[in-house]
Amino acid sequence: MTDDARRSTFAASGTMLAAVVQGNLEAAKAFGLDTDALRRKAGLSDDMLSDPDGRIPVESYVSLWEAIHAAPRALSFGLWLGKSLSVGALGVVGYVMQHAPDVRAALYCLERFNGLLGDGVGPEITERGEHVVLHRVEPPRLARLSSLSIAAPLGTVTLLRELAGLGESEPLAVEAAFQHPPLPPEALAELEALLGCPLRFNEGEMRLVLPRSILDRAVVTPNGRLLAYLERHAEALQARVRSSASVAGQVREILTARLRQGEPDQGAVAQALALSERTLQRRLQEEGTSFADLLDEVRRDLARMYLADPKLAVFEVAFLLGYSEPSAFNRAFKRWTGQSPSEFRRSI
């Protein structure tokens, strides 16, 4: 079983901060991509994008990047986006970072407000000896989008340079790692020049290693009073996101996290939500679904993502989805798609 399948926290049924998606579209337009076509492919309406503090389905965000990745000059756009990123692209979270006292406080905003930025899309931050490591495991559907994955560490470095007032010539990145294969030579050379550090590919996680000393650098625009106001606003928005989540959405997230440990029990999921099993059944019925339907939907969606990863054997996918026998997974997948898992894999 691969590391990415075990540890990915991506939640396809979750939501993203609209400001992040708006920023990606604005950058795509400035670069010269056809944003009307991108929006149509991603199902992004004017209403969905009208409020920067609003929420966009993660599925729409992924579809947007799949459309970008299929466009001409996608890798060039990923590089351009990374080196031109600014705090405004992260909405209120970026402005909290901008007025933090130091880089440590700013950087940890990415963890602190992960639920606001997007479900499971923020990095985990680990301080190890002389280094600080930002790492995240992408699911196969995202990991193969190299145009997106190269923008992430490059954008982080660009953002940190802005926050700490570092010049482009000052070294910052120590190492960057990607889950996808190496880039074509021209894009690879440009990324190496921009990051100025060793690059690793076909890794089990996305990873950016920085010198730990950067954390103690002062942010160039600290403002304690404004920071307190922005933090309260961000905390209120994050609380609203969590409280407004449907019971069905919460069940999907729990199922996504627990499937790899075996088929989740409805009683255990109810307990995780501080509900009785009967109340959970009633609430799901009111939302027009059931525990069995949600389990089937989550398995179907994850199966398609996992099968897109050629490193995962079909029997591994079965166990990741909580099936005790591969034959049960094969029957279920044929019911969902009309194809066997192997036939589906050959078709993509």
C-alpha positions, -999 to 999 in steps of 0.1 A, spaced: 0 0 0 15 33 -10 21 61 14 -1 86 -4 -31 63 -2 -27 58 35 -22 94 45 -41 117 21 -64 140 40 -81 154 9 -119 155 12 -135 155 -23 -169 163 -7 -156 194 12 -154 231 3 -127 257 -5 -124 294 4 -138 312 -27 -110 337 -26 -84 310 -34 -104 299 -65 -110 335 -75 -72 341 -72 -65 311 -95 -89 323 -121 -76 359 -120 -41 346 -125 -52 323 -153 -69 353 -171 -37 375 -166 -16 347 -181 -39 345 -211 -59 313 -205 -96 312 -216 -112 316 -181 -147 314 -195 -140 279 -208 -122 270 -176 -152 281 -155 -177 262 -177 -156 230 -173 -154 234 -136 -191 244 -132 -182 278 -115 -210 304 -118 -209 341 -110 -229 336 -78 -204 310 -66 -175 335 -70 -193 366 -59 -182 365 -22 -144 360 -15 -154 346 20 -179 322 4 -174 285 -2 -167 266 -34 -170 228 -36 -136 211 -36 -148 191 -66 -151 223 -86 -116 234 -76 -102 200 -87 -121 202 -120 -108 237 -125 -72 225 -122 -78 195 -144 -91 219 -170 -60 242 -165 -37 212 -167 -52 202 -200 -47 237 -215 -17 247 -236 12 260 -216 -1 245 -184 33 240 -169 44 275 -178 13 288 -160 20 268 -129 55 283 -128 42 318 -134 15 314 -108 40 302 -82 64 331 -87 37 357 -88 17 346 -57 8 373 -32 -10 373 2 -43 384 -14 -45 351 -31 -53 334 2 -81 358 12 -85 367 48 -59 340 58 -33 358 37 -40 391 54 -37 374 88 -3 362 77 7 396 64 2 412 98 16 385 120 47 393 142 70 368 126 72 341 99 65 313 124 32 328 133 24 336 97 33 301 84 13 283 111 -18 301 99 -18 276 71 -24 249 96 -46 269 120 -70 280 93 -69 248 72 -106 243 76 -112 278 62 -88 275 33 -101 241 22 -108 207 36 -75 188 38 -57 209 12 -33 228 36 1 215 46 12 198 78 41 217 93 69 199 112 100 214 128 129 189 126 164 200 138 176 228 116 147 225 92 110 232 90 91 208 67 57 216 50 43 184 37 10 170 24 0 138 7 -21 144 -24 -46 119 -37 -38 105 -71 -63 127 -89 -44 158 -77 -9 144 -75 -8 139 -113 -16 176 -119 21 188 -121 10 223 -131 -7 226 -97 19 208 -77 48 229 -89 29 261 -81 24 251 -45 61 251 -31 71 279 -55 42 300 -43 50 293 -7 86 305 -12 74 336 -31 49 343 -2 76 339 25 99 362 6 72 388 5 64 384 42 100 385 54 113 410 29 138 386 14 154 393 -19 151 368 -48 188 362 -46 187 350 -10 185 312 -7 154 299 10 143 264 -1 164 234 10 145 207 -9 113 202 -27 96 169 -34 67 159 -57 46 129 -61 45 130 -99 73 120 -124 100 145 -134 91 175 -155 101 180 -191 137 195 -193 127 231 -200 102 233 -172 125 213 -149 154 238 -155 132 268 -148 118 253 -116 153 244 -104 164 280 -111 134 295 -93 136 273 -62 174 270 -61 173 236 -43 174 199 -51 141 185 -65 128 150 -59 101 133 -79 79 102 -76 80 107 -38 52 96 -14 43 131 -4 45 168 -15 73 183 6 90 217 9 120 219 33 131 253 46 157 265 70 142 266 105 159 300 111 134 316 87 107 311 113 123 337 135 124 364 109 101 394 115 73 400 91 78 433 74 42 446 79 33 435 115 2 452 130 -11 438 163 -44 456 163 -53 447 127 -41 412 133 -64 407 162 -94 419 141 -85 397 111 -79 367 134 -114 371 149 -129 374 114 -111 343 102 -120 323 133 -157 333 129 -156 322 92 -140 289 101 -166 283 128 -194 291 104 -179 266 79 -178 238 105 -212 245 120 -230 248 86 -217 215 73 -245 191 66 -247 159 86 -243 140 53 -211 160 45 -197 153 80 -205 116 76 -187 116 42 -156 131 58 -156 105 86 -161 77 61 -133 90 39 -109 91 68 -119 57 83 -125 34 53 -89 23 51 -93 8 86 -121 -14 75 -158 -9 68 -170 18 92 -198 10 116 -229 33 116 -229 34 154 -192 44 156 -199 72 131 -229 84 151 -207 84 182 -181 105 164 -208 131 157 -221 130 193 -254 117 180 -274 85 188 -276 60 159 -314 67 156 -309 104 154 -282 100 128 -306 79 107 -333 105 111 -310 135 102 -297 117 71 -333 108 60 -342 145 64 -313 153 40 -326 127 15 -299 101 20 -289 72 42 -257 58 58 -256 30 33 -260 54 3 -232 76 16 -209 47 22 -216 36 -14 -210 71 -28 -177 76 -9 -164 42 -19 -173 49 -56 -156 83 -56 -125 71 -38 -123 40 -60 -120 61 -92 -93 83 -76 -73 53 -63 -76 34 -96 -61 64 -114 -29 57 -95 -10 29 -114 11 22 -83 -19 8 -64 -29 -28 -72 -66 -35 -74 -65 -56 -43 -49 -27 -24 -77 -4 -36 -102 -29 -23 -87 -29 12 -84 9 12 -121 10 6 -128 -12 36 -136 -44 17 -124 -76 33 -123 -94 -1 -113 -80 -35 -142 -99 -51 -167 -78 -32 -150 -46 -45 -151 -60 -80 -188 -67 -78 -195 -32 -64 -174 -14 -89 -191 -32 -118 -225 -21 -103 -213 15 -102 -197 18 -136 -206 -13 -157 -168 -20 -159 -144 -41 -138 -117 -22 -120 -91 -34 -145 -113 -23 -174 -118 11 -159 -81 15 -153 -73 7 -189 -99 32 -201 -84 63 -183 
